[in-house]
Amino acid sequence: MDPAKAAYWETALGNACRELANAGDGERHATLRGVAFGIGRLVGGGLGSAEEARAAILQAIEGWPQHAKTAKTLDDALRAGQERPRVLDDSERPHARAAGGPKTRPPAEEVRELWDRSIRLTDCPADCQRDPCPAKRLLGRGMHPKDVGHLDVARCIAPPPWPSWWRPSWSAYSLIAPAFEPNGQLASIHGRAAADVGDDPKTRWPAGHTAGGLLFADVAGRAVLKGTPMLLLHGVLIVEGMTDTIAASIWAARRVCRRGERVAVLGITSGATAALASVDFRGRPVYVATDPDGAGERYAEEIAKSLPAGVRLKRVRMMQCR
Ligand SMILES: [Zn+2]
């Protein structure tokens, strides 16, 4: 099997087992059903074997009570998943680089053109083709479109035509963020679905290219990556994913008003912790805010291992790094 697919399967199965191991008393049955169904779909798509999945999951739920009943739930859900196979396309392989897969990015000028043409959320729906603007509606969680627009960490995607690597059928993925190489160069675009996409993935990377090793960053974070950090930079906050990058950027901007000093924000994309190794933090403290659960804990450890030697690291909840 293609190494990128093998890596995807391994990651998916590992995540599934962790989710099961972390499931609390009242949520076990539903978690098992959902997780096994998802894995079953990947098996149906030819990604891995049902026997391997079954053995791994049984081991993860070893300590659960009523074993006969849970085994039946597992088998039913795995089978139901296989009947609705899910075949991966190129845009779903964030781990391609780590697994030795293709290493190309989409053409830089096309990425730049799409981002430049996309619409700041301060300007939507005035310029938006869609009313109400779906990208704006997606934000929530204390993220105001006006703030996001001013900070320019995410935009509403420009109307088509799009470059060949952004499929014509992807109009639902209207909230987009720029993704950067560890040296601060704009490298790719990440899209989040703001409309119902059914069984399709909730996010997209350019089709046919790898997104391995890329980072999200606010303006101060981009300056850190480029090696030209702003004056009065207090430290760097590292979060996970596009949504947390947006939320952290808003938080960091509000903090400046209170304290005068800036905190730069970097967001890790899937499988990109290694990219942190080449960032020069110039002796500034680094704060890591991942989810307060087992998965977030492991992620924070992975980040800590990836940071250059000598970096002062502190694990925080988003509001504590002051
Ligand atoms: Zn819009």
Boltz pocket constraint, residues with backbone or C-beta under 6 A from the ligand:
constraints:
  - pocket:
      binder: B
      contacts: [[A, 119], [A, 124], [A, 125], [A, 128], [A, 129], [A, 130], [A, 133], [A, 134], [A, 135], [A, 136], [A, 156], [A, 157]]
      max_distance: 6.0
